[in-house]
Amino acid sequence: MYIGIDVGGTCTDAVLLDRGLVRAIAKVPTREDLLSSLLEALDEIMKGIDGELVERVVFSTTVITNLIAEKKYDPVGLILMPGPGLSPSLYRFPTDTYIVQGAIDYRGREIIPLRLAEVDQAAAELAAKGYRKVAVVGKFSCRNHRHEKEVAARVRWNYPGWHVEMGHQVAGQLNFPRRVVSTYLTCATREKYEFFVRSVQKAITQRGIKGAIFILKADGGTLPLESSLEVPVETIFSGPAASTLGVQALTPPGETAVVVDIGGTTTDLALILSGQPLLASRGAQVDDMLTHVRALAVKSVPVGGDSVVERVGKDIIIYSERLGAPYCLGGPLPTPTDALRALGLTRLGDLDRAREAMQMLGEPLRLSVAEVASRVTTRVIETITREIEAMFSRWEQEPAYRVWEVLQKKKVRPSTVVGVGGGAAGFVSQIAARLGCYPVIPPYAPVANAIGAAVARPTLQVTLRADTEQGIYIIQEEGYQGRITGRSFNEEKALELAKEWLRKRAARHGLEDIEGLEVTRREVFNMVRDWVTVGRLIDVTVQTRRGILYHVGAGGRHEK
């Protein structure tokens, strides 16, 4: 038996799969007391089930995605050490940024000493502005993190209550601006993520479940839940990845479709081409900033069934925030869900309260309940359709999309829109019509995220870093350092060595089917001295295959 649980900003969805059959589903409100929501969902799907029968539990969550989309996090200041090169004035980060002297080169050697007096001044100015969280990032900290550790220690000494994140602990890849953004977002969301993880662990323990616990990553792979505490930023788009895998599992193999997951707080967009989710080649994008997070090509739009709707003058505005349940469910303000209920497009909530919500909006404008409700739903549909059109411009630039077009032997867009999530039934038909596509709402659409999490293929990765001049290599996940023999060690041999280590690691974790290993990162830097190449720095990361274990349908599972 497998359990999948998706913790959203509005609802917590859970599903129990028994040999590929959906045995039980649950949808409960996500409360501030997250533990109670998790326990209620588990109790609903595990009636009469012994916890020891559950082989594994996989979680996904939109909690972090929603925090970022709605910008509901404490301010984070930046202390950066970019060293020589690009002018600091060209960096555009969304917060107060302080540049301090100190630099490490690409080999990990100190070339400019750190000036701690500048660190003290930067921290004092951040403190005066009310900051209590700081991200510290050096350009080549993934080669040598000494400067980052010295700055972080200095800030913590002067301000013991502050939360400080260091870039080298968040992302080991080069590309300084992306590491800054990844560290910034980690610092902003870590506390909420740790609360989420501890609530999950407590709920699983209380229900006697002994199986392995994983969380879905942004690329559709999985991480052991405890390990994810080291890299919470990897789960930024966990929720959208779950909905994409859910659609992949609930539709026939080989389908091509736009995925529209309409939740209470956000609407998540993704693309499946010939049965495979489209991967973002440049990493996850948050607003206009790129991160180091490897992710599916998804977009979270800050509008959902519970978004606040207000009248401003003669206009009706839908805000990108949720302030509680819909009015028809006892909430404080009108929402798109109230509009759907008033129009008879959903049976959720009290009809009289939904009509009252629309009347509050429409009465000053002399509009009927039906007219206001139609205007609200049209705004939602227009917003989502516009975002899908904008995403197509990005999707079509992805290498995998271009390959797919070549295989189709013509330039074509997907003709199917698959709707999942609580708001899908009320909106997807009209969204598809505006795009000139066919609408599809699969079985179990309201809990597709939980199904996607449940059937996600478990993944492992190995990161190898080699220095051919020094003749050593390091396996980051194993904490192992070995010797390189011979001068012919190159990128291909590094990949083979990394794959060998991954196979050993997978065998220890009971993963037997590891065909189709993915190379998720490969970087090579030549080291030149006196005009002669004296060695290479080689960084490679390999991962077991992502995807779903099987398709889920009314007749049971279909092996993938």
C-alpha positions as CSV (number, residue, x, y, z in Angstrom):
1,M,0.0,0.0,0.0
2,Y,1.1,3.5,-0.9
3,I,-0.1,6.8,0.6
4,G,0.1,10.1,-1.2
5,I,-0.7,13.4,0.7
6,D,-0.8,16.9,-0.8
7,V,-0.8,19.7,1.8
8,G,-2.2,22.8,0.0
9,G,-2.9,26.2,1.3
10,T,-6.7,25.5,1.3
11,C,-7.1,21.7,1.6
12,T,-5.0,18.7,2.5
13,D,-5.7,15.8,0.1
14,A,-4.8,12.2,0.8
15,V,-5.2,8.9,-1.1
16,L,-4.5,5.3,-0.2
17,L,-3.5,3.0,-3.1
18,D,-3.7,-0.7,-2.7
19,R,-1.8,-2.5,-5.5
20,G,-2.6,0.4,-7.7
21,L,-6.3,0.6,-6.9
22,V,-7.6,3.8,-5.2
23,R,-8.9,2.4,-2.0
24,A,-9.7,5.6,-0.1
25,I,-9.5,9.4,-0.6
26,A,-9.8,12.3,1.7
27,K,-10.1,16.1,1.4
28,V,-9.9,18.1,4.6
29,P,-9.3,21.8,5.3
30,T,-5.7,22.8,5.9
31,R,-5.6,24.5,9.3
32,E,-3.0,26.5,11.1
33,D,-2.7,23.5,13.4
34,L,-1.3,21.5,10.5
35,L,-1.0,18.3,12.6
36,S,-4.7,18.1,13.1
37,S,-5.3,18.4,9.3
38,L,-2.8,15.6,8.6
39,L,-4.2,13.3,11.3
40,E,-7.8,13.9,10.1
41,A,-6.8,13.0,6.5
42,L,-4.9,9.9,7.6
43,D,-7.8,8.8,9.7
44,E,-10.2,9.1,6.8
45,I,-8.1,7.0,4.4
46,M,-6.8,4.4,6.9
47,K,-10.1,3.2,8.5
48,G,-9.6,-0.5,9.3
49,I,-6.0,-0.4,7.9
50,D,-3.0,-1.5,9.9
51,G,-0.2,1.2,9.6
52,E,2.4,-1.5,9.2
53,L,0.8,-2.4,5.8
54,V,1.8,1.0,4.4
55,E,5.1,0.6,2.4
56,R,5.8,4.2,1.8
57,V,4.3,7.7,2.1
58,V,5.0,10.5,-0.3
59,F,4.1,14.1,0.4
60,S,3.8,17.1,-1.8
61,T,3.0,20.6,-0.7
62,T,2.0,24.0,-2.1
63,V,2.7,25.7,1.3
64,I,6.1,27.0,0.2
65,T,4.8,27.9,-3.3
66,N,1.9,29.8,-1.9
67,L,4.1,31.7,0.6
68,I,6.3,32.9,-2.3
69,A,3.4,33.6,-4.7
70,E,1.7,35.7,-2.1
71,K,5.0,37.1,-0.7
72,K,3.9,36.1,2.8
73,Y,7.3,35.7,4.4
74,D,9.6,37.8,6.6
75,P,12.0,40.2,4.8
76,V,15.5,38.7,4.1
77,G,18.6,40.9,3.6
78,L,21.6,39.9,1.5
79,I,25.3,40.2,2.3
80,L,27.2,39.2,-0.9
81,M,30.9,38.7,-1.8
82,P,30.9,38.7,-5.6
83,G,34.6,39.6,-5.9
84,P,36.1,41.1,-9.1
85,G,34.2,41.0,-12.4
86,L,30.6,42.0,-13.0
87,S,29.7,45.4,-11.5
88,P,27.5,44.9,-8.3
89,S,25.3,47.7,-9.6
90,L,24.0,45.3,-12.3
91,Y,22.6,42.8,-9.7
92,R,18.8,43.2,-9.3
93,F,17.7,41.4,-6.2
94,P,14.3,42.1,-4.5
95,T,15.7,43.3,-1.2
96,D,18.3,45.3,0.6
97,T,21.7,44.1,-0.7
98,Y,25.2,44.8,0.8
99,I,28.4,44.1,-1.0
100,V,31.5,43.4,1.1
101,Q,35.1,42.9,0.2
102,G,36.5,39.4,0.0
103,A,36.9,36.9,-2.8
104,I,37.6,33.3,-3.5
105,D,38.6,32.2,-7.0
106,Y,37.3,29.3,-9.1
107,R,39.9,27.0,-7.5
108,G,38.8,27.8,-4.0
109,R,41.8,30.1,-3.3
110,E,41.5,33.3,-1.4
111,I,42.4,36.2,-3.6
112,I,41.0,39.1,-1.6
113,P,40.9,39.0,2.2
114,L,37.5,39.4,3.9
115,R,36.9,42.8,5.5
116,L,34.9,42.0,8.7
117,A,34.4,45.7,9.4
118,E,32.3,45.9,6.3
119,V,30.3,42.9,7.4
120,D,29.6,44.6,10.8
121,Q,28.4,47.8,9.1
122,A,26.2,45.8,6.7
123,A,24.6,43.9,9.5
124,A,24.1,47.0,11.6
125,E,22.3,48.7,8.7
126,L,20.1,45.7,8.1
127,A,19.3,45.6,11.9
128,A,18.3,49.3,11.8
129,K,15.9,48.5,8.9
130,G,14.2,45.7,11.0
131,Y,15.7,42.7,9.3
132,R,16.2,39.4,11.3
133,K,17.0,37.1,8.4
134,V,20.1,37.3,6.2
135,A,21.4,35.3,3.3
136,V,25.2,35.2,2.9
137,V,26.6,34.3,-0.5
138,G,30.0,34.3,-2.1
139,K,30.6,33.8,-5.8
140,F,32.8,30.7,-5.6
141,S,31.6,29.5,-2.2
142,C,30.9,26.1,-3.7
143,R,34.7,25.7,-4.2
144,N,35.6,27.1,-0.7
145,H,33.0,28.3,1.8
146,R,35.4,29.8,4.3
147,H,34.3,33.4,3.7
148,E,30.6,32.5,4.0
149,K,31.2,30.7,7.3
150,E,33.2,33.7,8.7
151,V,30.5,36.2,7.7
152,A,27.7,34.0,9.0
153,A,29.6,33.5,12.3
154,R,30.2,37.2,12.7
155,V,26.5,38.1,12.1
156,R,25.3,35.4,14.5
157,W,27.8,36.6,17.2
158,N,26.6,40.2,16.9
159,Y,22.9,39.3,16.5
160,P,22.3,35.9,18.2
161,G,18.6,35.7,17.4
162,W,19.0,36.1,13.6
163,H,18.4,33.4,11.1
164,V,21.4,33.2,8.7
165,E,21.6,31.0,5.5
166,M,24.8,30.3,3.5
167,G,24.9,29.8,-0.2
168,H,27.1,26.8,-0.3
169,Q,24.7,24.8,1.8
170,V,21.8,25.6,-0.5
171,A,23.3,25.0,-3.9
172,G,26.6,23.5,-4.9
173,Q,26.5,24.7,-8.5
174,L,28.1,27.7,-10.1
175,N,26.1,30.6,-11.3
176,F,26.2,33.3,-8.6
177,P,22.9,35.1,-9.2
178,R,20.9,31.9,-9.2
179,R,22.6,30.8,-6.0
180,V,21.8,34.1,-4.4
181,V,18.1,33.7,-5.3
182,S,18.0,30.1,-4.1
183,T,19.6,31.1,-0.8
184,Y,17.3,34.1,-0.4
185,L,14.2,31.9,-0.9
186,T,15.5,29.2,1.5
187,C,16.1,31.8,4.2
188,A,12.6,33.2,3.7
189,T,10.8,29.9,3.9
190,R,12.9,27.6,6.1
191,E,11.0,28.1,9.4
192,K,7.6,27.3,7.8
193,Y,9.1,24.3,6.0
194,E,10.6,22.9,9.2
195,F,7.2,23.3,10.9
196,F,5.7,21.4,8.0
197,V,8.2,18.5,8.2
198,R,7.9,18.1,12.0
199,S,4.1,18.1,11.7
200,V,4.3,15.4,9.1
201,Q,6.7,13.2,11.1
202,K,4.6,13.5,14.2
203,A,1.4,12.6,12.3
204,I,3.0,9.5,10.7
205,T,4.4,8.4,14.0
206,Q,1.1,8.8,15.8
207,R,-0.7,6.6,13.2
208,G,1.8,3.7,13.5
209,I,3.1,4.0,9.9
210,K,6.5,2.4,9.6
211,G,7.1,2.9,5.9
212,A,9.6,5.2,4.3
213,I,8.6,8.9,4.1
214,F,9.5,11.0,1.1
215,I,8.7,14.5,-0.3
216,L,8.2,15.3,-3.9
217,K,10.9,17.6,-5.5
218,A,10.2,20.2,-8.1
219,D,11.5,18.0,-10.9
220,G,9.1,15.1,-10.0
221,G,11.8,13.1,-8.2
222,T,11.7,12.4,-4.5
223,L,13.8,13.1,-1.4
224,P,13.7,11.4,2.0
225,L,11.7,13.8,4.2
226,E,14.4,14.2,6.8
227,S,17.0,14.9,4.1
228,S,14.8,17.6,2.6
229,L,15.4,19.8,5.7
230,E,18.9,20.5,4.3
231,V,17.5,21.8,0.9
232,P,13.9,23.1,1.5
233,V,14.2,25.2,-1.7
234,E,14.0,21.9,-3.7
235,T,10.3,21.6,-2.7
236,I,9.4,25.1,-4.0
237,F,7.3,23.6,-6.8
238,S,6.5,20.3,-5.1
239,G,2.7,20.9,-5.4
240,P,2.8,21.7,-9.2
241,A,5.0,18.6,-9.8
242,A,2.5,16.5,-7.9
243,S,-0.4,17.7,-10.1
244,T,1.6,17.0,-13.2
245,L,2.4,13.5,-12.2
246,G,-1.2,13.0,-11.1
247,V,-2.4,13.9,-14.6
248,Q,0.2,11.7,-16.1
249,A,-1.0,8.8,-13.9
250,L,-4.8,9.4,-14.5
251,T,-4.6,9.9,-18.3
252,P,-3.8,7.2,-21.0
253,P,0.0,6.7,-21.7
254,G,1.4,9.0,-24.3
255,E,-1.0,11.8,-23.9
256,T,-0.1,15.4,-24.7
257,A,-1.9,18.1,-22.7
258,V,-1.8,21.3,-20.8
259,V,-2.3,20.7,-17.0
260,V,-4.4,23.2,-15.1
261,D,-4.6,22.6,-11.4
262,I,-7.0,25.1,-9.8
263,G,-6.6,25.1,-6.1
264,G,-7.9,27.5,-3.4
265,T,-4.8,29.7,-3.3
266,T,-3.0,29.3,-6.6
267,T,-3.5,27.8,-10.1
268,D,-0.6,25.6,-11.3
269,L,0.2,25.2,-15.0
270,A,2.3,22.5,-16.6
271,L,2.8,20.7,-19.9
272,I,2.9,17.0,-20.7
273,L,4.3,16.0,-24.2
274,S,3.6,12.5,-25.4
275,G,3.3,11.3,-21.9
276,Q,6.3,13.0,-20.4
277,P,6.2,16.2,-18.3
278,L,8.3,19.0,-19.8
279,L,11.4,19.9,-17.8
280,A,12.7,23.5,-17.5
281,S,16.2,23.6,-18.9
282,R,17.2,26.7,-16.9
283,G,15.8,25.8,-13.5
284,A,12.8,26.9,-11.6
285,Q,11.7,30.6,-12.1
286,V,10.2,32.6,-9.3
287,D,8.8,35.9,-10.7
288,D,11.5,37.0,-13.1
289,M,14.4,35.4,-11.1
290,L,16.0,32.0,-12.0
291,T,17.0,29.6,-9.2
292,H,19.3,26.6,-9.0
293,V,16.2,24.3,-8.4
294,R,15.8,21.7,-11.1
295,A,12.1,21.7,-11.9
296,L,9.4,20.8,-14.3
297,A,8.4,23.7,-16.6
298,V,5.6,24.9,-14.3
299,K,4.0,28.2,-13.3
300,S,2.0,29.0,-10.2
301,V,-0.5,31.8,-10.8
302,P,-1.7,33.6,-7.7
303,V,-5.4,33.1,-8.3
304,G,-7.6,30.3,-7.0
305,G,-11.1,29.5,-5.9
306,D,-10.6,31.3,-2.5
307,S,-8.9,34.4,-3.8
308,V,-10.4,37.6,-2.4
309,V,-12.9,39.5,-4.6
310,E,-13.7,43.1,-4.0
311,R,-15.5,46.0,-5.7
312,V,-13.2,49.0,-6.4
313,G,-15.2,51.9,-7.8
314,K,-17.1,50.4,-10.8
315,D,-14.7,47.6,-11.2
316,I,-14.5,44.1,-9.6
317,I,-11.0,43.1,-8.6
318,I,-9.6,39.6,-7.8
319,Y,-6.6,39.8,-5.5
320,S,-3.7,37.4,-5.4
321,E,-4.2,36.4,-1.8
322,R,-6.5,34.2,0.3
323,L,-7.9,35.5,3.6
324,G,-9.9,32.4,4.6
325,A,-12.7,30.1,3.2
326,P,-15.2,31.3,0.6
327,Y,-18.2,33.2,1.9
328,C,-20.5,30.3,1.1
329,L,-18.4,28.1,3.5
330,G,-18.4,30.6,6.3
331,G,-15.5,32.8,5.2
332,P,-15.3,36.6,5.5
333,L,-15.3,37.8,1.9
334,P,-16.6,36.9,-1.6
335,T,-14.4,34.6,-3.7
336,P,-14.6,32.9,-7.1
337,T,-16.0,29.8,-5.4
338,D,-19.0,31.8,-4.4
339,A,-19.4,32.9,-8.0
340,L,-19.3,29.3,-9.1
341,R,-21.9,28.3,-6.4
342,A,-24.2,31.1,-7.4
343,L,-24.1,30.0,-11.0
344,G,-24.7,26.4,-10.1
345,L,-21.3,25.3,-11.4
346,T,-20.4,23.7,-8.1
347,R,-22.3,22.3,-5.1
348,L,-19.7,23.4,-2.6
349,G,-21.1,25.6,0.2
350,D,-24.3,27.3,1.0
351,L,-26.2,28.7,-2.0
352,D,-27.9,31.5,-0.1
353,R,-24.6,32.7,1.3
354,A,-23.0,32.5,-2.2
355,R,-25.8,34.6,-3.6
356,E,-25.4,37.1,-0.7
357,A,-21.7,37.4,-1.5
358,M,-22.5,38.3,-5.1
359,Q,-25.2,40.7,-4.1
360,M,-22.7,42.6,-1.8
361,L,-20.5,43.1,-4.8
362,G,-23.2,43.9,-7.4
363,E,-25.8,46.0,-5.5
364,P,-23.8,49.3,-5.7
365,L,-23.3,48.6,-9.4
366,R,-26.9,47.7,-10.0
367,L,-25.9,44.2,-11.2
368,S,-27.8,41.1,-10.6
369,V,-26.3,38.1,-8.8
370,A,-25.9,36.2,-12.0
371,E,-24.2,39.2,-13.8
372,V,-21.7,39.7,-10.9
373,A,-21.0,35.9,-10.7
374,S,-20.4,35.8,-14.5
375,R,-18.1,38.8,-14.3
376,V,-16.0,37.2,-11.5
377,T,-15.7,33.8,-13.3
378,T,-14.8,35.6,-16.5
379,R,-12.0,37.4,-14.8
380,V,-10.6,34.2,-13.4
381,I,-10.8,32.5,-16.8
382,E,-9.2,35.5,-18.5
383,T,-6.3,35.5,-16.0
384,I,-5.6,31.8,-16.3
385,T,-5.9,31.8,-20.1
386,R,-3.5,34.8,-20.4
387,E,-1.0,33.0,-18.2
388,I,-1.2,29.8,-20.3
389,E,-0.6,31.8,-23.5
390,A,2.4,33.5,-21.8
391,M,3.7,30.1,-20.7
392,F,3.4,28.7,-24.2
393,S,5.9,31.3,-25.3
394,R,8.3,29.9,-22.7
395,W,7.5,26.3,-23.2
396,E,8.1,26.6,-27.0
397,Q,11.7,27.8,-26.3
398,E,12.5,24.6,-24.3
399,P,14.8,22.2,-26.1
400,A,12.5,19.2,-25.2
401,Y,9.5,21.0,-26.7
402,R,11.4,21.7,-29.9
403,V,12.4,18.0,-30.2
404,W,8.7,17.1,-29.6
405,E,7.7,19.4,-32.5
406,V,10.3,17.7,-34.8
407,L,8.8,14.3,-33.9
408,Q,5.3,15.6,-34.8
409,K,6.7,16.7,-38.2
410,K,4.8,20.0,-37.8
411,K,4.5,23.1,-35.6
412,V,1.6,22.3,-33.3
413,R,0.3,23.1,-29.9
414,P,-1.3,20.6,-27.5
415,S,-5.1,20.4,-28.1
416,T,-6.2,19.1,-24.7
417,V,-6.5,20.9,-21.4
418,V,-6.7,18.6,-18.4
419,G,-8.2,20.1,-15.3
420,V,-7.6,18.9,-11.8
421,G,-8.0,20.4,-8.3
422,G,-11.0,21.6,-6.5
423,G,-11.9,24.4,-8.9
424,A,-11.4,22.4,-12.1
425,A,-15.1,21.5,-12.8
426,G,-16.2,25.1,-12.7
427,F,-13.5,26.7,-14.9
428,V,-11.7,24.2,-17.2
429,S,-14.3,23.9,-19.9
430,Q,-14.3,27.7,-20.5
431,I,-10.6,27.9,-20.3
432,A,-10.2,25.1,-22.9
433,A,-12.8,26.8,-25.1
434,R,-10.8,30.1,-25.1
435,L,-7.7,28.2,-26.1
436,G,-9.4,26.2,-28.8
437,C,-8.8,23.0,-27.0
438,Y,-10.7,20.0,-25.6
439,P,-11.4,19.9,-21.9
440,V,-10.8,16.8,-19.9
441,I,-11.5,16.2,-16.2
442,P,-10.1,12.8,-15.2
443,P,-11.4,10.5,-12.5
444,Y,-10.2,11.6,-9.0
445,A,-9.4,15.0,-10.3
446,P,-10.0,16.8,-7.0
447,V,-7.2,14.7,-5.4
448,A,-4.9,14.3,-8.4
449,N,-2.0,15.9,-6.5
450,A,-2.2,13.2,-3.8
451,I,-2.3,10.5,-6.5
452,G,0.7,12.0,-8.3
453,A,2.7,12.0,-5.0
454,A,1.7,8.4,-4.3
455,V,2.9,7.0,-7.6
456,A,6.0,9.2,-7.9
457,R,9.0,7.0,-8.7
458,P,11.6,7.1,-5.8
459,T,14.8,8.8,-6.9
460,L,18.4,9.0,-5.6
461,Q,21.3,11.1,-6.8
462,V,25.1,11.2,-6.6
463,T,27.3,14.3,-7.0
464,L,31.0,13.7,-7.9
465,R,33.6,16.5,-7.8
466,A,37.0,15.7,-9.2
467,D,40.3,17.7,-9.3
468,T,42.6,16.0,-11.7
469,E,45.6,18.1,-10.8
470,Q,45.4,17.0,-7.1
471,G,44.3,13.5,-8.2
472,I,41.2,13.3,-5.9
473,Y,37.5,13.0,-6.2
474,I,34.7,13.4,-3.7
475,I,31.2,11.8,-3.5
476,Q,29.2,14.5,-1.8
477,E,26.3,12.3,-0.6
478,E,28.6,9.6,0.8
479,G,31.2,11.9,2.4
480,Y,33.8,9.8,0.6
481,Q,37.1,11.0,-0.9
482,G,39.1,8.8,-3.3
483,R,42.1,8.9,-5.6
484,I,42.1,9.3,-9.3
485,T,44.6,7.0,-11.0
486,G,46.3,8.0,-14.3
487,R,46.3,11.2,-16.3
488,S,43.5,10.2,-18.7
489,F,40.7,10.9,-16.2
490,N,38.1,13.0,-18.1
491,E,34.4,14.0,-18.1
492,E,33.2,10.7,-19.5
493,K,35.2,8.7,-16.9
494,A,33.8,11.0,-14.2
495,L,30.3,10.2,-15.4
496,E,30.9,6.5,-15.4
497,L,32.4,6.6,-11.9
498,A,29.4,8.7,-10.6
499,K,27.0,6.1,-12.2
500,E,28.8,3.3,-10.5
501,W,28.5,5.0,-7.1
502,L,24.8,5.6,-7.9
503,R,24.1,2.0,-8.6
504,K,25.8,1.0,-5.3
505,R,23.7,3.6,-3.4
506,A,20.5,2.5,-5.2
507,A,21.1,-1.2,-4.3
508,R,21.5,-0.2,-0.6
509,H,18.2,1.6,-0.7
510,G,16.4,-1.3,-2.5
511,L,16.0,0.4,-5.9
512,E,16.5,-2.3,-8.5
513,D,15.1,-0.7,-11.6
514,I,17.6,2.1,-12.3
515,E,17.8,2.0,-16.0
516,G,17.8,5.4,-17.8
517,L,19.9,7.3,-15.3
518,E,19.7,11.0,-15.8
519,V,22.7,13.4,-15.9
520,T,21.3,16.5,-14.1
521,R,24.6,18.5,-14.1
522,R,27.9,18.5,-15.8
523,E,30.5,21.2,-15.5
524,V,34.2,21.2,-16.5
525,F,36.8,23.9,-15.9
526,N,40.3,23.8,-17.3
527,M,43.1,24.9,-14.9
528,V,45.8,26.8,-16.8
529,R,49.2,27.8,-15.6
530,D,51.9,29.4,-17.7
531,W,49.7,28.9,-20.8
532,V,49.5,25.2,-20.2
533,T,46.5,23.2,-19.0
534,V,47.6,21.5,-15.8
535,G,44.3,19.9,-14.8
536,R,40.5,20.0,-14.7
537,L,37.8,20.5,-12.2
538,I,34.9,18.2,-13.0
539,D,31.5,18.4,-11.4
540,V,28.8,15.9,-12.4
541,T,25.5,14.9,-10.8
542,V,23.5,11.8,-11.8
543,Q,20.0,10.7,-10.7
544,T,17.9,7.7,-11.0
545,R,15.0,8.0,-13.4
546,R,12.1,10.2,-12.5
547,G,8.5,9.6,-13.4
548,I,5.5,7.5,-12.2
549,L,5.5,3.9,-11.1
550,Y,2.2,3.1,-12.9
551,H,-1.0,4.6,-14.3
552,V,-4.0,4.6,-12.1
553,G,-7.5,3.9,-13.5
554,A,-10.9,2.6,-12.6
555,G,-9.6,-0.9,-13.4
556,G,-6.5,-0.7,-11.3
557,R,-2.9,0.0,-12.1
558,H,-1.2,-0.2,-15.5
559,E,2.6,-0.6,-15.2
560,K,4.7,2.2,-16.5
